[in-house]
Amino acid sequence: MPKQSTRWPSGSSAALREDVLRVLGVLKVATADQIQELTRPHLTYRHPTSVAMRTKAHRNAALDLAHHDLTHSEGATREGRKLWGLTPAGLQAAAQALGRPANYMGSTARGAAAHGAAHAMAVNTTALALLQPRPTEAQAATLPAVDQNLIAHRPHGIGELDALATEVSLPTAGTDGAPARGSAQADLVLTAPEHGLPALFVEVDRATMTPERVAAKIHRYNAYFNRTDKQLTSTWRQRWNAPTGHPVVAFVLTGPSQTTVMNRSRDLMKLLRECEAPFPVLGVPLQRLAERGPWGDTWWNAARGGAPAPLDVALQPESTNTTP
């Protein structure tokens, strides 16, 4: 660990502080173990039985950033894990670390930790499930053979941290920084053009959305996707780097039990079919996404039903099977 100093009293390195800024710039609030898993996943294998050991360096980095009023404590999760968030100055620093325009960064999400941050933690778990962070080859080479084998057989993810944005305003009128009232807002957006995938706009549903709210969300997304500028260019394409074709809305489903989630999945897919959205709509249980990854038999296409399939297959309209 770098020598402690008056400026950085917890002894963190610049690289670790950048880890914290980048993760919080994307997720808005996160625990130390989520920051570690997204930036240095090899530590999970190096310290498999001690969360404290594998997160110590990032906790010190967050403390050093707090010393400069860039981060602050956002309370704790329901399980008692400390949550970190950004101050307004920290949000600006995170924009620089991520190389993003400040008006694309959203807010500091103060209050996201209310009631144990259940929704924020579900969004973060979704981000981890989509990315499936894995050590680099150099990092993996420092681990025992048994861990290297585990890494080789774990699911592959889509993209990197920079491919994500959370709590994203999608203005049907107004601007990204000042959206009009009634605009859409995605819990998470993933762009991975290197995989040939369309932009993925994610809604995390903890079995709390009423049918009316789901229908309203589909209507707002449609208004956002259809918005054009004076040259009749789709405004969403001006922000999101994605191949040609329509963007996709995905509902990630979580709840108190898998029985609840599966029942909710069937009801929601039926409701979404009835909405007849003019763009692809997918559904996936969060636990299945985390276990199998986005390339596993994971996703349902709401328009056609069908057995769960890998993301690229679920987006192919000709594939059909039984409804969930």
Buried (B, 14 or more C-beta within 10 A) or exposed (E): EEEEEEEBEBBBBEEBBBBBBBBBBBBBBBBBBBBBBBBBBBBBBBBEEEBEEBBBBBBBBBBBBBBBEBBBEBBBBEEEBBBBBBBEBBBBBBBEBBEBEEEBBBEBBBEBBEEBBBBBBBBBBBBBBBBBBBBEEEBBEEBEEEBBEBBEEEBEBBBEBEBBBBBBBBBBEEEBEEBEEEBBBBBBBBBBBEBEBBBBBBBBBBBEBEEEEBBBBBBBBBBBBEBEEEEEEBBBBEBBEBEEEBBBBBBBBBBEEEEBBBBBBBBBBBBBBEBEBEBBBBBBBBBBBBEBBBBBEBBBBBBBBBBBBBBEBBBEEEEEEEBB
